[in-house]
């Protein structure tokens, strides 16, 4: 049961790291080669900012889910009985 919470924290760590990384460098490294003219298809600064906000928001949601999971483990293990 605890493994699920740790897995959620690892995903949150990965999402947070991707959100804090340089979005332009990531785009040029992984997406630019798909286009014959990458400069014409490069996202705008607002696109980079939106992706960063989305990744960091998803990381925050995953942390909140992991905290909820860790606080309700006793509830699940007791068969639904609250103290």
N, C-alpha and C positions, 0 to 999 in steps of 0.2 A: 504493500500500500504506500509506503514512503517513497518507493521508486518512482511513482507517478509524479509526486511533488518535486523530486529532484530533477526529473526529466523536464518538467515545466520550467524550472529555474535555469536549466541549461539552454533551453530554447530562448528564454528571455535574455540570457547573457549573449547568445549569438545574435539575436535581433538588435539588442542594444549596441553591440559592437559594430554591426552593419550600419546602424543609424548614425553612429559617431564617426564612421570612416568617411573618407573623402568621396562623395557621390560621383563627382565628375571622373575621378580616377577609376572608380568601379565601372562606370559606364564605358569608358574607353577601353578598359581591360576586357570586359566580358560581352559587350553589346556592339561595339563599333564595327567589328569585323563582319557583321551580318549585312552591312550596307556598302554599296559601291561608292557612295559619297557620304562618309560618316559625319562630316562637319555640317552638312545640310540637314541631317536627321538627328543631330544632338539635341537633347531636351533643353528647355530654357532653365534659367536660374530658379524660376518658380516651380518647375518640374522637379528639380533636384531638392528644393526645400520641401516640397510636398512628400516626396519619397522619404526624406529624413524624418519628417513629422510622423508619417505613417509607421515607419519602423520603430521609432521610439514609443509611439502610442501602443503598438502591439506588444512591445517589451513590457510596458507598464501594466497592461492587461494581464499578461502572463504572470508577472510577479504577484498581482492581486489574486489571481486564481490559485497560485501556489500557496500564498498565505492562507487563503480560505481553505484549501485542501489540508494544510498542516494543522489548522485550528479545529477542523471537523473530523480528524482521523479517529478520535475517541468516540465520536458520535457514530461513525460507520462501524467501528469494531464492536461497539456495545449492542449492535442490532437496532439502533434507532432510539435508544433510551437516553434522555438527557439527565444530568445530575441535578 
